[in-house]
Amino acid sequence: MQRLPYTLNEANEVCKKLQYLIGHTFDLSEPGFGNVECIAVTPFDQINKKKFFLYYMLVGDAQLALTGEYKGLLFDICIIARSEYDCNDIKHYDIDTWLQKNNLEIDDLLNAPQIGGKMIVENDDDVLCN
């Protein structure tokens, strides 16, 4: 199934609601990449997404990386982590891939009860983002 891009408003809204994931484990199967560093609105297409991540590595600011180069209308949301061993090495997944890797649905994250910005889960053994 092909996933659809977000509009800028949709991407910003979802991205804002997911900011509480920053600091949580990025990927248990990638131990060299620690915690989520950034949840960012990115270009949807792969060419512009690569440009975005090169710019992000240079400036360290997702908003500047997006507005500095991209003038398109199709957007995505990416979860970003930095290597614990090489600060110039970042890894990212689009939101759908990250959710799939963690057996989650977007509604699980958007509707999760939170206290003080932390997601509350009943059984945190099965949820990566706790």
C-alpha positions in Angstrom: 0.0 0.0 0.0 1.4 3.4 -1.0 1.2 6.0 1.7 0.0 9.5 1.0 1.8 12.7 1.7 0.7 15.2 4.3 -0.1 18.9 3.6 2.1 21.3 5.5 -0.7 22.0 8.0 -1.4 18.3 8.6 2.3 17.5 9.0 2.8 20.3 11.5 -0.2 19.3 13.5 0.9 15.6 13.8 4.5 16.6 14.3 3.6 18.9 17.2 1.6 16.1 18.9 4.5 13.7 18.6 7.2 15.9 20.2 6.9 14.0 23.5 8.7 11.1 21.8 11.9 13.0 21.8 14.3 11.3 24.2 12.6 7.9 23.9 14.4 4.9 22.4 14.8 5.2 18.6 15.1 1.6 17.5 15.9 -1.4 19.7 17.4 -3.2 16.7 19.9 -0.4 16.1 21.7 -0.1 19.5 24.3 2.4 18.1 21.5 4.9 17.7 20.3 6.1 21.1 17.2 8.2 21.6 14.9 10.1 19.3 16.6 13.5 18.7 14.0 15.1 16.6 10.5 14.6 15.1 10.5 16.7 11.9 8.4 17.7 9.0 10.3 16.8 5.9 9.7 16.8 2.1 7.8 13.8 1.0 9.9 12.8 -2.1 13.2 11.0 -1.7 15.4 13.5 -3.6 14.3 16.5 -1.5 14.3 14.4 1.7 18.0 13.6 1.1 18.7 17.3 0.6 16.7 18.0 3.8 18.9 15.6 5.8 22.1 16.9 4.4 21.1 20.4 5.4 19.8 19.2 8.8 23.2 17.6 9.5 24.9 21.0 8.6 22.6 23.3 10.6 21.1 21.0 13.2 17.7 22.6 12.9 14.8 20.8 11.2 12.8 24.0 10.6 15.7 25.7 8.8 16.5 22.6 6.9 12.9 22.5 5.6 12.4 26.1 4.8 15.9 26.7 3.5 15.6 24.4 0.4 12.2 22.9 -0.1 9.4 24.9 -1.8 7.1 21.9 -2.6 3.7 21.1 -1.3 4.0 17.4 -0.2 5.3 16.6 3.2 6.2 13.7 5.5 7.1 13.3 9.1 10.4 11.7 10.1 11.8 10.3 13.4 15.5 11.2 13.7 18.3 9.8 15.9 22.0 10.4 16.0 24.7 7.8 16.3 26.1 7.4 19.8 29.6 6.8 18.3 29.7 9.4 15.4 27.8 12.7 15.8 27.9 13.1 12.0 25.9 9.9 11.5 22.1 10.2 11.7 19.4 7.7 11.0 15.8 8.4 10.2 12.6 6.6 9.5 9.4 8.2 8.0 6.6 8.0 10.6 4.9 5.1 8.9 8.0 2.9 8.8 8.9 3.8 12.5 5.3 2.9 13.6 5.5 -0.4 11.7 8.9 -1.3 13.2 7.4 -0.7 16.6 4.0 -2.4 16.0 2.2 0.8 16.7 -0.6 2.8 15.0 -0.5 6.5 14.6 -3.7 6.7 16.8 -1.8 4.9 19.6 0.6 7.9 19.8 -1.8 10.7 19.0 -4.4 9.6 21.5 -2.1 8.3 24.3 -2.8 9.8 27.7 0.0 12.0 28.8 1.1 13.6 32.0 3.8 16.2 31.9 4.6 15.4 28.2 5.1 11.7 28.9 3.0 9.0 27.3 1.2 6.7 29.9 1.0 3.0 28.9 -0.4 0.2 30.9 2.2 -2.4 29.8 5.4 -0.7 28.8 7.1 -4.0 27.9 5.5 -4.0 24.5 5.8 -0.3 23.7 9.0 1.2 22.5 8.0 4.8 23.3 7.4 4.7 27.0 
